[in-house]
Amino acid sequence: MNNWGLKWDTFVRSFVEKGAYEQVLGGLKNTALIALGGLLIGLLIGILIAVVRLLPMKSPAVTFLKKLSALYVGFFRGTPMVVQLLLGYYVLFPLLGIKGVDALIVAIVIFGMNSGAYVSEMMRGGILSVDYGQTEAGRAIGLTYGQTMLKIVIPQAIKNIIPTLGNEFITLVKETSIVGYIACTDLCVAFRNIGASNYEFMVPYLVMAAMYIVIIFLLTKLVGAVERRMRKSDVR
């Protein structure tokens, strides 16, 4: 018990007196930015891929885009996120001639590209869930296929998958714990640094786990509330 008390006192001194809480707050901010930025980028990429894969036209260009989209989805769903992060930071950005870019930006972009592969499948299901009569009605009033998708089908599809997008956001929050591989400070790295400063990792890691549990619990409740709200609106 005394040993535990000593470990806790060591953590408190580092957290409060030595100002480690500032690093934790910075890590928490980066975690939120990566997850939210990744979801927004993923939503844009996912919509584009879903629309391409559902294009009714058959032409060499469309066929190429469909194959490219399938390759994109296959790569990001078939490789670990940490591999994608390392490839992005050490291979993709240097090949594009982008040097000295902040690790946080790289993390947001790679998380967005990864999320896009998963969101595309969600969006494809959402689009298919919209009554095809909506598409026919849009074409009947003179809208092009693209206009029909943009103005009629996609807004309804997004509404249908909002609860699933909430779950994707929760997944991204948890996966941010790997960004330390590219020297980006997130919540996990912040607590690891606290432990390293005193060579005492037990309490920092327990507190970190508790913070993740609380964050995910609150997000889960939020997603559940949105889902219930949408079910009520559908009934009306």
QUITAVEN-V735660 format. One record per pair of residues at least 6 apart in sequence whose C-alpha atoms are under 8 Angstrom apart, sorted by sequence separation. I is the first residue (numbers start at 0). J is the second residue. D is the distance in Angstrom with one decimal. If there is no record, write none. Layout:
i & j & d
I & J & D
I & J & D
//
This chain:
i & j & d
13 & 19 & 5.8
14 & 20 & 5.1
92 & 98 & 7.0
137 & 143 & 7.9
138 & 144 & 6.9
178 & 184 & 7.2
179 & 185 & 7.1
194 & 200 & 4.3
54 & 61 & 7.5
178 & 185 & 7.0
193 & 200 & 7.8
194 & 201 & 7.7
75 & 83 & 7.6
179 & 187 & 7.8
138 & 147 & 6.8
176 & 185 & 6.8
179 & 188 & 6.0
191 & 200 & 7.2
194 & 203 & 6.0
51 & 61 & 7.5
137 & 147 & 5.4
175 & 185 & 7.1
176 & 186 & 7.1
193 & 203 & 6.7
194 & 204 & 7.9
176 & 187 & 5.4
52 & 64 & 8.0
176 & 188 & 7.6
191 & 203 & 7.2
51 & 64 & 6.8
52 & 65 & 5.3
134 & 147 & 6.3
190 & 203 & 5.6
191 & 204 & 7.4
51 & 65 & 6.2
88 & 102 & 7.5
134 & 148 & 7.5
137 & 151 & 7.3
190 & 204 & 6.6
52 & 68 & 7.2
51 & 68 & 7.6
88 & 105 & 6.3
134 & 151 & 7.5
190 & 207 & 6.5
87 & 105 & 7.0
133 & 151 & 7.1
134 & 152 & 6.9
133 & 152 & 7.0
48 & 68 & 6.0
187 & 207 & 6.9
84 & 105 & 7.8
186 & 207 & 7.5
84 & 106 & 6.8
87 & 109 & 6.6
129 & 152 & 6.7
84 & 109 & 6.1
83 & 109 & 6.9
84 & 110 & 7.9
126 & 152 & 6.5
129 & 155 & 6.9
126 & 153 & 6.5
129 & 156 & 6.5
128 & 156 & 7.3
126 & 155 & 7.8
80 & 110 & 8.0
125 & 155 & 7.9
126 & 156 & 4.9
125 & 156 & 4.4
125 & 157 & 6.8
80 & 113 & 7.4
122 & 156 & 6.6
125 & 159 & 5.9
122 & 157 & 7.0
125 & 160 & 6.0
75 & 112 & 7.7
76 & 113 & 7.5
75 & 113 & 5.5
122 & 160 & 7.0
173 & 211 & 7.7
121 & 160 & 6.7
76 & 116 & 6.7
75 & 116 & 6.2
76 & 117 & 7.3
121 & 163 & 7.5
73 & 116 & 7.9
72 & 116 & 4.7
71 & 116 & 7.0
72 & 117 & 7.5
118 & 164 & 7.5
169 & 215 & 6.5
169 & 218 & 6.8
169 & 219 & 7.5
114 & 167 & 7.7
165 & 218 & 8.0
166 & 219 & 7.7
166 & 222 & 7.3
114 & 171 & 8.0
165 & 222 & 5.6
162 & 222 & 6.0
110 & 171 & 7.6
162 & 223 & 7.5
162 & 225 & 6.9
162 & 226 & 5.6
161 & 226 & 7.8
40 & 108 & 7.4
44 & 112 & 7.2
41 & 110 & 7.8
45 & 114 & 7.8
33 & 103 & 7.3
37 & 107 & 5.2
41 & 111 & 4.5
45 & 115 & 4.5
49 & 119 & 5.0
53 & 123 & 7.6
36 & 107 & 5.8
37 & 108 & 6.5
40 & 111 & 4.7
41 & 112 & 5.9
44 & 115 & 4.9
45 & 116 & 6.3
48 & 119 & 5.7
49 & 120 & 6.8
36 & 108 & 7.9
37 & 109 & 7.5
38 & 110 & 7.8
39 & 111 & 7.1
40 & 112 & 7.0
41 & 113 & 7.1
42 & 114 & 7.6
43 & 115 & 7.3
44 & 116 & 7.7
45 & 117 & 7.3
46 & 118 & 7.6
47 & 119 & 7.7
106 & 178 & 6.7
33 & 106 & 6.5
34 & 107 & 7.4
37 & 110 & 4.9
38 & 111 & 5.9
41 & 114 & 4.6
42 & 115 & 6.0
45 & 118 & 4.8
46 & 119 & 6.0
49 & 122 & 6.0
50 & 123 & 7.4
29 & 103 & 7.3
33 & 107 & 4.7
37 & 111 & 3.7
40 & 114 & 7.8
41 & 115 & 3.6
44 & 118 & 7.9
45 & 119 & 3.7
49 & 123 & 4.9
32 & 107 & 7.4
36 & 111 & 6.9
37 & 112 & 7.4
40 & 115 & 7.0
41 & 116 & 7.4
44 & 119 & 7.2
45 & 120 & 7.4
34 & 110 & 7.5
38 & 114 & 6.3
42 & 118 & 6.1
46 & 122 & 6.2
33 & 110 & 7.1
37 & 114 & 6.6
38 & 115 & 7.9
41 & 118 & 6.3
42 & 119 & 7.7
45 & 122 & 6.6
106 & 183 & 7.9
102 & 181 & 6.3
102 & 182 & 6.7
103 & 183 & 5.9
102 & 183 & 5.4
88 & 181 & 7.0
80 & 174 & 8.0
84 & 178 & 7.6
85 & 180 & 7.4
81 & 177 & 6.4
85 & 181 & 6.9
81 & 178 & 7.8
84 & 181 & 7.6
81 & 180 & 7.7
38 & 167 & 7.6
38 & 168 & 6.3
35 & 168 & 7.0
38 & 171 & 7.7
34 & 168 & 6.3
37 & 171 & 7.7
34 & 171 & 5.1
33 & 171 & 8.0
34 & 172 & 5.3
33 & 172 & 7.8
31 & 172 & 7.0
34 & 175 & 7.1
30 & 172 & 6.5
33 & 175 & 7.1
30 & 175 & 6.1
29 & 184 & 7.0
30 & 185 & 5.3
29 & 185 & 5.5
30 & 186 & 6.4
28 & 185 & 7.7
29 & 186 & 7.7
26 & 184 & 5.4
27 & 185 & 6.1
25 & 184 & 7.7
26 & 185 & 3.8
27 & 186 & 5.0
25 & 185 & 7.3
26 & 186 & 4.3
25 & 186 & 7.8
26 & 187 & 7.5
23 & 185 & 7.9
24 & 186 & 7.9
26 & 188 & 7.3
23 & 186 & 6.0
26 & 189 & 5.9
23 & 189 & 5.2
22 & 189 & 5.7
23 & 190 & 6.8
19 & 193 & 6.7
14 & 193 & 7.6
13 & 193 & 6.9
10 & 193 & 7.7
10 & 194 & 8.0
9 & 197 & 7.6
10 & 202 & 6.7
6 & 199 & 7.2
10 & 203 & 6.7
6 & 201 & 7.8
7 & 202 & 6.3
6 & 202 & 6.7
//
